[in-house]
Structures are given as C-alpha cells and as structure tokens.
Amino acid sequence: MRKYIFYGFTLAITWMFVTGSANLPTFVQGLFFGMPLSFAFRRFYPGELKTSKLEKTPFLVEYAMIFIEALVISNLEVAYRILNPSKSVKPEVIEYSSNLDHPTAIAILADSITLTPGTLVLDHSEEDNKMLIHCLNGGCEEETRKDIRKWEKILGKVYG
C-alpha cells in the first residue's frame, strides 16, 4: 500500500474527530480533502507502508487496556487511602529487574509505572537494567511486580 493512501485515510479519520461528527458524509468529506493533500505531499514520505508495524497494533491495544485497568484500580486505592486516614500507609522502595532491551520499551514501562498512582520510578540502572520503584502500599510488593511483568511481557512483543 502506498503511504499517501494510508495518510489520506488517516487525515479523513482525523477530520471526523476535528469536526466532532463520526458519520459517513464527514468521512467522505475528509477523504475529499485528505487524499489530494496527501498525494500532493507524497514525496515527503516515499516508499511503501511497512505492514510489520501495523501487526503490532493489537498488542498496543492490549497494553492500553491493561494499563487503563491498573490505572483505575490504583486511583481508587489511593482515593480510598486519602478518604480513610485510619488505613495505614507503608511506603517501600523495591528493586525491579527488567528483561526489556529496547530503550523505548524501557521508557514506556517506566512512564507507565510512574503514571500509576501510588508508584514512582526513582532510578534506572542501565548496566543491570534495574529500576528502583517507590510504592505507596509496601505490603503489596508481589502484586506490583505481577502488574509490571504483564506490562513488560506485552512491551517485549512490541519492541522485541
């Protein structure tokens, strides 16, 4: 598939989001403007579209779903701890050894850990690929490791 065709469809879908209406006439209108525009600028992205990158999309969707689930659960846990001060907080720093080699995958994993309330990546050692993670709830070290391993497994499929 030529890249400009892919980008034309991408512009049409973007047009639907910009206008705020997801219907066929809006999509056709986006194609009407998107295809000639992407064709006119086709020399800026020569060559064929590599479908090997598109094959990883289901893994990225799976990662997003698992991350959003963990994000919601951790938000509720932190909110519960704030609203119930009698619930004890036992902060702890754990060391997590990662199996990921790709720098982007490591960055995404570290950002995902930091974005999840109650956890924060303090440091990453490139030599032995270990992360120091601060956990708000220190008693759940194994649960935290299990969540991180799930994320790491999917990122390994994408960037492996």
N, C-alpha and C positions, 0 to 999 in steps of 0.2 A: 504494500500500500504506500502510495506517495505521502510524504509528510504533510504537504499542503492540504490534502483531503482530510487528514486527521485533524489538523489545526482548524480547518473550516468548520468541521462538526463541533470542535471544542469551542470555537467562537459562537456558534449558534446556541449551544447549551449555556454559555456564559451570558449571552444576550437574554435568554429566558430568565436567568437569575437577576440580571440588572433591571429588567422591566417588571419583574415580580409576578409574571403570569406564566405558568407552565402548561401551555396548550399547543396544539399543532400549528395554528396560524403564527404564533410568536416564534416557534422553532423554524418554520419556513422563512419567516422574515429574517431571522438570524442567519439562515443559510444563504439567503439572497444577498446579504451584505458580507457574510463571513467568507464564503467561497471565493469571490473575486478578490477580496482583500488578502486572503492567504495565498491565492495564486499570484498576485502582484508581488508579494514579498517572498516567493518561493526560493529565490537564490540565496536567501539568508539561512536557509536550512536545507541544503542539498542532500540527496540520497534517499534511501528507503527508510521506513519506520521499522525499527527493530522490535519484533513482537516478543522477544525473550523478556523484555522489561515488562510487557503487559501481562505475561504469565504469572508474575509475582503479585498482581493486584489482589487476588483472593487472600493471600497471606497478610497483606497490609490491612485489608478489611477485617480479617480475623483479629489482628493485633489491635486495631482501633476498638473493636467490640470488647475484647478482654480488658483493655486499658480503661475504657469508659466504665465498665462494671467495677473494676477496682477503685476507680476514682470516686464513683458514687458511694460505694461501701465505706471507703476511708473518710469521705466527707461526713457521712452520717456518724461514724465512730468519733471523729474529732468534735462534731457538734454535740454529741451526747456527753462527751467528757467536759465540754465547756458549760453545758446546761446543768450538769450534775457534778459540782465540785467535790462531792464526797468520794467520787470514783478516783482512785489513786492513779497518778501518772508516774511511770517508772521509765524515764528516758534511758536509752542504752545506745552505745555505738557498736555496730557489728562490722565484721570484715567479710566481704563477699568476693569470691574468686570467680571471674567471668571467663567463659570459653570463647567469647567473640574475638575475632581478629580485626575485622574491618573498623576503621576509626569512626565512620558514620554510624554504624550499628552500636558501637560503644557510647557515642554521644546521645543517640536516641534513647538507649537504655538508661543512661544517667539522667537525662532530662525527664523521662517518664517516672523514675523514682523520685526525683525532686518535685515534680508536679503533683504527685500524690500526697495529700495532706497527711502529716504525721511522719513522713520520711524525708530525708535530705542527704544527698551525696556530698560528703565533706571533702573527699580527696580520691584521686585515681592514680594508681601507680602503673606506669606503662611497662616497667620491667617485668613484673609478675602478673599484670592485668588484674589487680585487686582494687576494690572500691571500699572506702570507709563510709558507712551509712549510719546516720543518726536516726533512731526510731523513737517515736514518742511513747509507744507502748512496748517496753522492753521484754515483756513476758511472751511475746508472740514472734520470737526470732525465727522459728521454723516456718511459720505461716508466711512471714515476709520473704524468706528465701524461696518458698514454693511459688509465690506470685512472680518473683523476679525470674525464676527458672522458666516459667511459662512464657514470659515476655522474651527471654533470651532465646528460647527454642524457636520461636516464630521469626525473630530477627535473624537468627542463623540461617533459616530457609531463604530469607530475602537477600541477605548480604553474603551468604556462604559460598 
